[in-house]
Amino acid sequence: MIAAKIIWTDKERYIGEATSRHAIVMDTAAEKTANTPMELVLIALCGCTASDVVGILRKKREPFTRLEVSAEGERATGYPAVYTEIRLVYRVGGRVSHKAMEDAVRLSKEKYCSVSAMLEKTAKITFTIEYEG
């Protein structure tokens, strides 16, 4: 089981901690001093799918030298303001087979990434792949 908690510190700032015992600061104020909870959701999606893709590319012995995953999300206008559309961009460096990369991203999206599976309940997730080198 995974557990998490939040402790209010001051103004609109909070410290979050989970089972791993690593802490993260969140801020919900207009003059942001840290990521908002909804920004952290996008960061979690990027981290989840990047981890899958790296693992798959390693298994396939693909010679990638760099991977960056970025996300942009659109939210509903009413409350709850869930994500309704998310666009992912995968930037991969090295001499990676396009098919291997496309397969890795597809497997992450359709099979492995738990964060993506949860977000797809409310958001349409699309992606593009950019090859460097």
Secondary structure, DSSP 8 states (H G I E B T S, - for coil): ---EEEEEEETTEEEEEETT--EEEEE-STT-SSB-HHHHHHHHHHHHHHHHHHHHHHHTT--EEEEEEEEEEEE-SSSS--EEEEEEEEEEEES--HHHHHHHHHHIIIII-HHHHHHTTT-EEEEEEEEE-
